[in-house]
């Protein structure tokens, strides 16, 4: 018979679940420690990208296009506002065309009256985390020949450059039209100082 002092036997499923739970907590703790170190995070990601490029050159593979397009997609999401004014204008115009009433608040009377801070669609932390994960996955994928699809590389380079130029032009035109800058520029305001 079992005495009340003996610990209950755990099933293999419970021990595996406990291991994954512990690993997940350690992973989250490591990410939390990295959060305030913006420059070091981006330098580490740049280092991973250099390792990835070196791996491509040494293995003479064709892995770069998928990662480059994904990183471009992340960059565009990082530069765009969370609440797109063009979509809001379109929704308002559709509602007016359908005969609906404008139930938006009436104050302030003009757009320029109210300060609206720039809120990114993709925050910097998520941008960094997604870019780093994608780079790590890409480095792992370079170890397998399955992912090495031979293509004519000048076409990929031209495709990426054209895609980058067109999307950035569209994004810059959007920034100019709706008068927003996704970066902090200029002098920072200091509060409480003697100056």
C-alpha positions, 0 to 999 in steps of 0.5 A: 500500500502507498503511504500518504508521504509518497509523492504521486507518480506523474505521467510522462505527459505531465513531465513533458508538459512541465518541461515545455512550461518551464522552457516557455517561462525561461524564453519569456524571461530572456525576452523580457530582459532584452526589451530595454536594449534596443540597439543591442537587439538590432545589432544582434539581428544584423549579426544574424543576417550577416551569418545568413548571408555568409551561409548563403555565399558559402553554400552557394544557395538561393535562399535570400528572396523569401526572407527579403520579401518578408522583411520588406513586409515587416518594414512596411507594417512598421512604417504604417499607422495602426489606424489608417486615415485613408481607410477611415475616410473611405468608411466615412464616405461609404456610410454617407453614400448609404444614407447613414448618419454621421455618428462621430463626435463633433469635437474638435471641429478640424483635424488639426485641432487635436493631437493624435500620436503616431501609433504603429501598426507593427510595434518596434518590439514585434518588428524585431522579434519577427525579423529575428525569428525569420532570420533564425528559421532561414539560417536553419533552412539553409542546412537542408537542400530541400529549400534550395530552389535554383533560380536565376538570381539577377531576376530575384534582385531586380524583382526585390528592388522594383518591389521595394521602390514601388512600395516605398514610393507608395508609403512615402506618398501616403505619409505626405498626403496624411501628414505623418512621420513614423519617426521621432525627429527633432529635439526632445522636450525636457520637462522639469529641468532648470534649462 
